[in-house]
Amino acid sequence: MIDIEGVIIILNDMPESEAADIRRCLTALYSVREGEQPLDREFGLASEFQDKNINIARNLLALEIIKKTKKYETRVQVEKVDYQATEEGRLIPVVCLKRGEK
């Protein structure tokens, strides 16, 4: 099972003041399900991945994170999405980002 609420955000080569603001914005984006946000129903992550085979779910979630980060947080680009396993058998997404191109 993928635990999206525990997502780890890694920002490379950024001043901490800017990184803190970006981390706050991305935490909000990743913690909301698509359709829950009034006035912007596309904000948040789609949950279609949750009922899929784990390998398919990992890929669908990674694609969703890349797509939504590109749309809502243009200051960064996703370099990769990895997963950390917990002792309880959950997978925690680890999102590695770099400064976006302007």
TIRO-2110 file (N, C-alpha, C; in Angstrom, 1 decimal):
// TIRO-2110
0.8, -1.2, 0.0, N, 1, A
0.0, 0.0, 0.0, CA, 1, A
0.9, 1.2, 0.0, C, 1, A
0.5, 2.2, -0.8, N, 2, A
1.2, 3.5, -0.9, CA, 2, A
0.6, 4.5, 0.1, C, 2, A
1.5, 5.1, 0.9, N, 3, A
1.1, 6.1, 1.9, CA, 3, A
1.4, 7.5, 1.4, C, 3, A
0.5, 8.1, 0.7, N, 4, A
0.8, 9.4, 0.1, CA, 4, A
0.8, 10.5, 1.2, C, 4, A
0.3, 10.3, 2.3, N, 5, A
0.3, 11.3, 3.4, CA, 5, A
1.7, 11.5, 4.0, C, 5, A
2.5, 10.5, 3.8, N, 6, A
3.9, 10.6, 4.4, CA, 6, A
4.9, 11.0, 3.3, C, 6, A
4.5, 11.6, 2.2, N, 7, A
5.4, 11.9, 1.1, CA, 7, A
6.6, 12.7, 1.6, C, 7, A
7.8, 12.3, 1.1, N, 8, A
9.0, 13.0, 1.5, CA, 8, A
9.4, 13.8, 0.3, C, 8, A
9.7, 15.1, 0.5, N, 9, A
10.0, 16.1, -0.6, CA, 9, A
11.5, 16.5, -0.4, C, 9, A
12.3, 16.2, -1.4, N, 10, A
13.7, 16.6, -1.4, CA, 10, A
14.0, 17.6, -2.5, C, 10, A
14.4, 18.8, -2.0, N, 11, A
14.7, 19.9, -2.9, CA, 11, A
16.2, 20.1, -3.0, C, 11, A
16.7, 19.9, -4.2, N, 12, A
18.2, 20.0, -4.4, CA, 12, A
18.6, 21.4, -4.8, C, 12, A
19.7, 21.9, -4.3, N, 13, A
20.4, 23.2, -4.7, CA, 13, A
19.5, 24.4, -4.6, C, 13, A
18.8, 24.6, -3.5, N, 14, A
17.9, 25.7, -3.3, CA, 14, A
18.2, 26.3, -1.9, C, 14, A
18.1, 27.6, -1.8, N, 15, A
18.2, 28.3, -0.5, CA, 15, A
17.0, 27.8, 0.4, C, 15, A
17.3, 27.6, 1.7, N, 16, A
16.3, 27.0, 2.6, CA, 16, A
15.0, 27.9, 2.7, C, 16, A
15.1, 29.2, 2.6, N, 17, A
13.9, 30.0, 2.6, CA, 17, A
13.0, 29.7, 1.5, C, 17, A
13.5, 29.6, 0.3, N, 18, A
12.7, 29.3, -0.9, CA, 18, A
12.3, 27.8, -0.8, C, 18, A
13.1, 26.9, -0.4, N, 19, A
12.8, 25.5, -0.3, CA, 19, A
11.6, 25.3, 0.7, C, 19, A
11.6, 26.0, 1.8, N, 20, A
10.6, 25.9, 2.8, CA, 20, A
9.2, 26.2, 2.2, C, 20, A
9.2, 27.3, 1.4, N, 21, A
7.9, 27.8, 0.8, CA, 21, A
7.4, 26.7, -0.2, C, 21, A
8.4, 26.2, -1.0, N, 22, A
8.0, 25.3, -2.1, CA, 22, A
7.5, 24.0, -1.4, C, 22, A
8.2, 23.5, -0.4, N, 23, A
7.8, 22.3, 0.4, CA, 23, A
6.4, 22.5, 0.9, C, 23, A
6.1, 23.6, 1.5, N, 24, A
4.8, 23.9, 2.1, CA, 24, A
3.7, 23.8, 1.0, C, 24, A
4.0, 24.4, -0.2, N, 25, A
3.0, 24.4, -1.3, CA, 25, A
2.8, 22.9, -1.8, C, 25, A
3.9, 22.2, -2.0, N, 26, A
3.8, 20.8, -2.5, CA, 26, A
3.2, 19.9, -1.5, C, 26, A
3.4, 20.1, -0.2, N, 27, A
2.8, 19.3, 0.8, CA, 27, A
1.2, 19.5, 0.7, C, 27, A
0.8, 20.7, 0.5, N, 28, A
-0.6, 21.0, 0.3, CA, 28, A
-1.1, 20.3, -0.9, C, 28, A
-0.4, 20.4, -2.0, N, 29, A
-0.9, 19.8, -3.3, CA, 29, A
-1.0, 18.3, -3.2, C, 29, A
0.0, 17.7, -2.6, N, 30, A
0.1, 16.2, -2.5, CA, 30, A
-0.9, 15.6, -1.5, C, 30, A
-1.3, 16.4, -0.5, N, 31, A
-2.2, 15.9, 0.5, CA, 31, A
-3.7, 16.0, 0.2, C, 31, A
-4.0, 16.7, -0.9, N, 32, A
-5.4, 16.8, -1.2, CA, 32, A
-5.7, 15.9, -2.4, C, 32, A
-6.9, 15.3, -2.3, N, 33, A
-7.4, 14.5, -3.4, CA, 33, A
-8.0, 15.3, -4.5, C, 33, A
-7.7, 15.0, -5.7, N, 34, A
-8.3, 15.7, -6.8, CA, 34, A
-9.9, 15.8, -6.7, C, 34, A
-10.4, 16.9, -6.8, N, 35, A
-11.9, 17.1, -6.7, CA, 35, A
-12.3, 17.6, -5.4, C, 35, A
-11.5, 17.7, -4.4, N, 36, A
-11.9, 18.2, -3.0, CA, 36, A
-11.8, 19.7, -2.9, C, 36, A
-11.0, 20.3, -3.7, N, 37, A
-10.7, 21.8, -3.6, CA, 37, A
-11.8, 22.6, -4.3, C, 37, A
-12.6, 23.4, -3.5, N, 38, A
-13.5, 24.2, -4.2, CA, 38, A
-12.8, 25.2, -5.1, C, 38, A
-13.5, 25.5, -6.2, N, 39, A
-13.0, 26.5, -7.2, CA, 39, A
-11.9, 26.0, -8.1, C, 39, A
-11.2, 24.9, -7.7, N, 40, A
-10.2, 24.3, -8.6, CA, 40, A
-10.2, 22.8, -8.4, C, 40, A
-11.1, 22.1, -9.0, N, 41, A
-11.3, 20.7, -8.8, CA, 41, A
-10.2, 19.8, -9.3, C, 41, A
-9.3, 20.4, -10.1, N, 42, A
-8.1, 19.6, -10.6, CA, 42, A
-7.0, 19.6, -9.6, C, 42, A
-7.0, 20.5, -8.6, N, 43, A
-5.9, 20.6, -7.6, CA, 43, A
-5.9, 19.4, -6.7, C, 43, A
-4.7, 18.8, -6.5, N, 44, A
-4.6, 17.6, -5.7, CA, 44, A
-4.3, 16.4, -6.6, C, 44, A
-4.1, 15.3, -6.0, N, 45, A
-3.7, 14.1, -6.7, CA, 45, A
-4.9, 13.2, -6.9, C, 45, A
-5.0, 12.7, -8.2, N, 46, A
-6.0, 11.7, -8.5, CA, 46, A
-5.7, 10.4, -7.7, C, 46, A
-6.8, 9.7, -7.4, N, 47, A
-6.6, 8.5, -6.6, CA, 47, A
-6.8, 7.2, -7.3, C, 47, A
-6.8, 7.2, -8.6, N, 48, A
-7.0, 6.0, -9.4, CA, 48, A
-6.0, 4.9, -9.2, C, 48, A
-4.8, 5.3, -8.7, N, 49, A
-3.7, 4.4, -8.5, CA, 49, A
-4.0, 3.4, -7.3, C, 49, A
-4.9, 3.8, -6.4, N, 50, A
-5.0, 3.1, -5.1, CA, 50, A
-5.6, 1.6, -5.3, C, 50, A
-6.3, 1.3, -6.3, N, 51, A
-6.9, 0.0, -6.5, CA, 51, A
-6.2, -0.9, -7.5, C, 51, A
-5.0, -0.4, -7.9, N, 52, A
-4.2, -1.1, -8.9, CA, 52, A
-3.1, -2.0, -8.3, C, 52, A
-2.5, -2.9, -9.1, N, 53, A
-1.4, -3.7, -8.7, CA, 53, A
-0.3, -2.7, -8.3, C, 53, A
0.5, -3.1, -7.3, N, 54, A
1.5, -2.2, -6.7, CA, 54, A
2.5, -1.6, -7.7, C, 54, A
2.9, -2.3, -8.7, N, 55, A
3.8, -1.8, -9.7, CA, 55, A
3.2, -0.8, -10.6, C, 55, A
1.9, -1.0, -11.0, N, 56, A
1.2, -0.1, -11.8, CA, 56, A
0.8, 1.2, -11.0, C, 56, A
0.5, 1.0, -9.7, N, 57, A
0.1, 2.1, -8.8, CA, 57, A
1.3, 3.0, -8.6, C, 57, A
2.5, 2.4, -8.5, N, 58, A
3.7, 3.3, -8.3, CA, 58, A
3.9, 4.2, -9.5, C, 58, A
3.8, 3.6, -10.7, N, 59, A
3.9, 4.4, -11.9, CA, 59, A
2.9, 5.4, -12.1, C, 59, A
1.6, 5.1, -11.9, N, 60, A
0.5, 6.0, -12.0, CA, 60, A
0.7, 7.2, -11.0, C, 60, A
1.1, 6.9, -9.8, N, 61, A
1.3, 8.0, -8.8, CA, 61, A
2.4, 8.9, -9.2, C, 61, A
3.5, 8.3, -9.7, N, 62, A
4.7, 9.1, -10.2, CA, 62, A
4.3, 10.0, -11.3, C, 62, A
3.5, 9.5, -12.3, N, 63, A
3.1, 10.3, -13.4, CA, 63, A
2.2, 11.4, -12.9, C, 63, A
1.3, 11.1, -11.9, N, 64, A
0.4, 12.2, -11.4, CA, 64, A
1.2, 13.2, -10.6, C, 64, A
2.2, 12.9, -9.9, N, 65, A
3.0, 13.8, -9.2, CA, 65, A
3.7, 14.7, -10.1, C, 65, A
4.3, 14.1, -11.2, N, 66, A
5.0, 14.9, -12.2, CA, 66, A
4.1, 15.9, -12.9, C, 66, A
2.9, 15.4, -13.3, N, 67, A
1.9, 16.3, -14.0, CA, 67, A
1.4, 17.4, -13.1, C, 67, A
1.1, 17.1, -11.9, N, 68, A
0.5, 18.2, -11.0, CA, 68, A
1.6, 19.1, -10.5, C, 68, A
2.8, 18.7, -10.3, N, 69, A
3.9, 19.6, -9.9, CA, 69, A
4.2, 20.6, -11.0, C, 69, A
4.2, 20.0, -12.3, N, 70, A
4.4, 20.9, -13.4, CA, 70, A
3.4, 22.0, -13.6, C, 70, A
2.1, 21.6, -13.3, N, 71, A
1.0, 22.6, -13.4, CA, 71, A
1.0, 23.6, -12.3, C, 71, A
1.2, 23.1, -11.0, N, 72, A
0.9, 24.0, -9.9, CA, 72, A
2.1, 24.6, -9.2, C, 72, A
3.3, 24.1, -9.5, N, 73, A
4.5, 24.6, -8.8, CA, 73, A
5.6, 24.7, -9.8, C, 73, A
5.6, 25.8, -10.6, N, 74, A
6.5, 25.9, -11.7, CA, 74, A
8.0, 26.3, -11.3, C, 74, A
8.2, 26.5, -10.0, N, 75, A
9.5, 26.9, -9.5, CA, 75, A
10.4, 25.6, -9.5, C, 75, A
9.8, 24.5, -9.6, N, 76, A
10.6, 23.2, -9.5, CA, 76, A
10.2, 22.3, -10.6, C, 76, A
11.1, 21.3, -10.9, N, 77, A
10.8, 20.2, -11.8, CA, 77, A
11.1, 18.9, -11.0, C, 77, A
10.3, 17.9, -11.3, N, 78, A
10.5, 16.6, -10.7, CA, 78, A
11.7, 15.9, -11.4, C, 78, A
12.7, 15.5, -10.6, N, 79, A
13.8, 14.7, -11.2, CA, 79, A
13.4, 13.2, -11.2, C, 79, A
12.9, 12.8, -10.0, N, 80, A
12.5, 11.3, -9.9, CA, 80, A
11.5, 11.2, -8.8, C, 80, A
10.8, 10.1, -8.8, N, 81, A
9.9, 9.7, -7.7, CA, 81, A
10.4, 8.3, -7.3, C, 81, A
10.9, 8.1, -6.1, N, 82, A
11.2, 6.8, -5.6, CA, 82, A
10.3, 6.5, -4.5, C, 82, A
10.5, 5.3, -3.9, N, 83, A
9.6, 4.8, -2.8, CA, 83, A
10.5, 4.2, -1.7, C, 83, A
10.2, 4.5, -0.4, N, 84, A
10.8, 4.0, 0.7, CA, 84, A
9.8, 3.0, 1.4, C, 84, A
10.3, 1.8, 1.7, N, 85, A
9.4, 0.8, 2.4, CA, 85, A
9.5, 1.0, 3.9, C, 85, A
8.4, 0.9, 4.6, N, 86, A
8.4, 0.9, 6.0, CA, 86, A
8.3, -0.5, 6.6, C, 86, A
8.5, -0.6, 7.9, N, 87, A
8.5, -1.9, 8.5, CA, 87, A
7.1, -2.5, 8.5, C, 87, A
6.1, -1.6, 8.3, N, 88, A
4.7, -2.1, 8.3, CA, 88, A
4.3, -2.5, 6.9, C, 88, A
5.2, -2.4, 5.9, N, 89, A
4.9, -2.8, 4.5, CA, 89, A
4.3, -1.7, 3.7, C, 89, A
4.3, -0.5, 4.1, N, 90, A
3.8, 0.7, 3.3, CA, 90, A
4.9, 1.2, 2.5, C, 90, A
4.6, 1.8, 1.4, N, 91, A
5.5, 2.5, 0.5, CA, 91, A
5.3, 4.0, 0.7, C, 91, A
6.4, 4.7, 1.0, N, 92, A
6.3, 6.2, 1.1, CA, 92, A
7.0, 6.8, -0.1, C, 92, A
6.2, 7.7, -0.9, N, 93, A
6.8, 8.3, -2.0, CA, 93, A
7.9, 9.3, -1.6, C, 93, A
9.0, 9.3, -2.3, N, 94, A
10.1, 10.2, -2.1, CA, 94, A
10.3, 11.0, -3.4, C, 94, A
9.9, 12.3, -3.4, N, 95, A
9.9, 13.1, -4.6, CA, 95, A
11.2, 14.0, -4.6, C, 95, A
12.0, 13.8, -5.6, N, 96, A
13.3, 14.6, -5.7, CA, 96, A
13.0, 15.7, -6.8, C, 96, A
13.3, 16.9, -6.4, N, 97, A
13.1, 18.0, -7.3, CA, 97, A
14.3, 18.9, -7.5, C, 97, A
14.3, 19.6, -8.6, N, 98, A
15.4, 20.6, -8.9, CA, 98, A
14.7, 21.9, -9.3, C, 98, A
15.5, 22.9, -9.4, N, 99, A
14.9, 24.2, -9.7, CA, 99, A
14.3, 24.2, -11.1, C, 99, A
13.2, 24.8, -11.3, N, 100, A
12.5, 24.7, -12.6, CA, 100, A
13.1, 25.7, -13.6, C, 100, A
12.8, 25.5, -14.8, N, 101, A
13.3, 26.4, -15.9, CA, 101, A
12.3, 27.5, -16.1, C, 101, A
12.8, 28.7, -16.2, N, 102, A
11.9, 29.8, -16.4, CA, 102, A
12.0, 30.4, -17.7, C, 102, A
END
